[in-house]
């Protein structure tokens, strides 16, 4: 009888397989380094066995992933609380060399503070317990630190309404604005605001993001029930052209930070 595949560990298994192949190791050779059998490595890659944290940390150190595998381990241990579409998105995010976000409504999830995220998650997921809410908040706010060791190029373009809309209260918004300013001043992200006086620009559409990794490029479109991924060349090129047009309509990164600072002052 074939071993049962553990769906929550499939993303982890695929990542281990890819890293092993990039390192030109056989399953047996990797097993020796972990003090496991080659067949056990095969089980991990096929997601028919779940790893323990010690092995995960050894794998992260061996492949110099910057904690990517431990982050996937944490996701899997949430026992299904992460929807499949979002788990796939997290996997792509951790591989990406470039991430470009357009948001007409809210600050991109990758840039949200815990307070800002908690307000949104609590309002949207009313059936979750406080403990479950905190798990989702931790997952969302832990995304940026987990990908920074790879030094991806991060660019966000948002509408003026994103900056002006108070989420939660003034204290939460000041912290959110300060967080984005700090990230931009540190060179972690580039951030642009499309001002309200641009009344007929080419955006005014659903949120989307572009991600580039190795030879693959994908577009993710957000909607109320989750997200949809597109990876055909013409789809990516069309949305990349749209993102470029949005950048052209936006204020410069320097002037955009001035807008954030002015908004903070008004909230004081």
Buried (B, 14 or more C-beta within 10 A) or exposed (E): EEEEEBEBBBBBBBBBBEBBEEEEBEBEEBBBEBEBEBEBBBBBBBBBBBBEEEBBBBBBEBBEBBBBBBBBBBBBEBEEBBEEBBBBBBBBBBBBEEBBBBBBEBBBBBBBBBBBBBBBBBEEEEEBEEEBBBBBBBBBBBBBEBBEEBEBEBBBBBBBBBBEEEBBEEEBBBBBBBBBBEBBEEEBBBBBBBBEEBEEBBBEEBBBBBBBBEEEBBBBBBEEEEBEBBEEEEBBEEBBEBBEEBBEBBBEBEEBBEBBEEBBEEBE
